[in-house]
Amino acid sequence: MCLGIPMQIKEIDGFTARCEAKGVEREVSLFMLQHEELAADDFVVVHVGYAIQKVSPQEAQSAWEIYDEMLTKMDPQTDA
C-alpha cells in the first residue's frame, strides 16, 4: 500500500520546500508540481519525498483524521 501524507509548506527554495506535518519537518521536492502555483502555508500531498498534489486545508485535515483513526485502530494499547 502506498500512502501520501498531507504536509504544509513552510518555506520554498527553488524546487525544494521545507514542509511540516504533526511537528515533523521534511525537505520535499516540488519538481513534480513545477507548473503549480505554490506558496508558504499551502498544503501538498507528499509521497517518498515528492509533492505529488496540491490540496486544500480541509482535504489535508480530513486525510489526517482518517489516518489518526486508522492508527488508533492498529494500536494494540487501545480498546478499539
Secondary structure, 3 states (H helix, E strand, C coil): CCCCEEEEEEEEECCEEEEEECCEEEEEECHHHCCCCCCCCCEEEEECCEEEEEECHHHHHHHHHHHHHHHHHHCCCCCC
